[in-house]
């Protein structure tokens, strides 16, 4: 799967999470504590993010995949409240 297609699918799933079959939501810190590994970090800016700077972080553990969405400033500063917010990551 090419990276731009994977990014587009991830972004669509974040915008329409209920339609993408996400099984649960967990915080980034919880996922890291459970052994998930970061597989990619993608910067996004444009129509899909309402021209806001954002980062999509994809994590994986075994057959489970998580996609987290962060405002750029929160990811760059590793804002603790954001990293602990369970609404930021969809897990399948």
Helices and strands as residue ranges (DSSP letters): H 3-15, G 17-20, E 24-26, H 28-33, E 37-44, G 47-49, E 54-61, E 64-71, H 72-76, H 80-83, G 86-88, E 89-91
